[in-house]
């Protein structure tokens, strides 16, 4: 906690962008929490007739919207980071752009399973445990890919690196490891037959991604931010907040798949991706504002020289 407070205090005078990112992320997280607290999810048990199917599909609608949004935001984030390289604004951004893309790829694989698009390997009686396990493994892998991107930057003396070969190896490697672990874990009796008793964690697997994002938010991303100090890196750091809340809801709040805490966790992951994209857009806005100011100053100097 001292590391976090000292870093914010040190950069407090650099502008209002960090305030926008932090306030926006906290506000979105609070609004999502409040919305689910007030409205929750449709009560399928009370629905009858044609409305039963409509309410029964509500969860699938949420998962589909969230997964589609995550995929598009991750792709747009990656493309925007390479635009920063073309404009010579911040050449370290593509490292995280590639990491975000691979992290989103494994998240989308989970959404395919949760939406019953790839469930041939899963026994219907054990699907609840399998979905919970695959969610945790995919989310942990997604977080590890981002932490690996941060480690790549920390291993270089200069944060303005152009070589993406290391993250292009680490990203796919962690992606494949996550897929393999999720597959073999989902097809073993350890996961399928897991039945917690009273007082036990319903989702013990979620302690793994919770630990990954806690470590990333407390130590790894602050270290990268102190070296880079860009809005995008700050957004990656702040985005660990909704991710931590999401996995806390799954580990300590969710008692069954597709309950209120389950959907709340998924929407919070959407907020995390939105925060990263928002930080990158703020980075673009600041850079182009500085370029425009430099052009105006240069134009004014030329006018003075001609007038003199």
Secondary structure, DSSP 4 states (H G I P E B T S, - for coil): -HHHHHHHHHTGGG-SHHHHHHHHHHHHHHHHHHHHHHH----GGG--THHHHHHHTHHHHHHHHHHHHHHHHHHHHHHHHHHHHHTTS-TTHHHHHHHHHHHHHHHHHHHHHHTTSS-TTS-GGGHHHHHHHHHHHHHHHHHHHHHHHHHHHHTSS-S-----HHHHHHHHHHHHHHHHHHHHHHTSHHHHT----TTS-TTTTHHHHHHHHHHIIIIIHHHHHHHH--HHHHHHHHTHHHHHHHHHIIIII-SSTTSHHHHHHHHHHHHHHHHHHHHHHHHHHHHHHHHHHHHHHHHHHHHHHHH-
